[in-house]
């Protein structure tokens, strides 16, 4: 193996995708079917497209990464319940854009029961749903709704022949997203790999940082490592914010110079086999924290480490967030950025001037992954083994006249990816340092 390359984890098997489809169909009421389109190519400008990225739900159930595919699930169908429509085999187009699976490849490579090329879709689609009363589709997908209307029209035409038509559309998203919320061991292995790639990239950026470079130079270091390790690239737009750009939560311009004496905040994660990593680290451009930077940083770190320690089955994200709010508010009062008592400043949301976002989100095939955060309006969802989440408190101090000058423009966020285990938790992103002494030591050893 070439040096510096991480060993690749095993891919999820066709059997595993088949078990997911079976689990979804087991959740359906009698006489129901499912229709889920894959993604299509998106135009970037004129005749060029953005890099293709498959729809996460479609991928979760099939493992297929080609555009313009469609999954149909018809429980109990004699010829097989799982059917995919895919791109037509076309030698001319394949000479330009690469080989396509075709119907035969979908069945042999991905274990679907039956497949048709898209040229046959109009002729086959209505027949697949004949006699099915309920059609489950992603109701937030315009293409899915258009196809559902087509199915309704075709099955309604069969009423005269005694065929029961589709009578209503139902949302499949809650069923799939509840499944995606708890990861299997195979998924966690892929996410661990994405986290390891992401951690290496952040360490690389720390070693490369020096005054005189620009934010985009560190972005280049980060994203080089993502691709070098076989990732799909960034799981989301990379954030590299030097100085007070670190106070802009979704800063993506990445074009300002890196200045000696300032901090730089990097929020970046690799995508591997469509699973996301998501790490934020904040460090001094030239390798040494100032006294004021260290004070604010340690305030965030205390909150972050306490939040990570609280992750276990039965805990809730709401309780973890409230613990972070208390820790940060206590720290802000000690820093002199807030006055009064901790409970008072929490009650009047005074802390929100400096901490604007929540502490955690789910992580998986999407960086802000699917799954409800509450069981109902009054009940936060308790954590279960196999859930994966981020922990990312931060403080963002505005450059304002009522702020002590030494703290103005300091933006700090610290984020790790954490999987809930049967007995507690496992930090997937522990390979990138976050304590002051560790960061300074890494940056000194360039």
Secondary structure by P-SEA (a helix, b strand, c coil): cccccccccccccaaaaaaaaaaaaaacccbbbbbbbccccccccccccccccccaaaaaaccccccbbbbbbbcccccccbbbbbbcccaaaaacccccccaaaaaaaccccbbbcccccccccccccccccbbbcccccaaaaaaaaaaaaaaaaacccccccccccccaaaaaaaaaccccaaaaaaaaaaaaaaaaaaaaaaaaccccccaaaaaaaaaaaaaaaccccccccbbbbccccccccccccccccccccbbbbbbbbbbcccbbbbbbbbbbccccccaaaaaaaaaaaaaaaaaaaaccccccaaaaaaaaaaaaaaaaaaaccccccaaaaaaaccccccccccccccccccccccccccccccccbbbcccbbbbbbbbbbbccccccccccccbbbbbbbbbbbcccccccccccccccaaaaaaaaaac
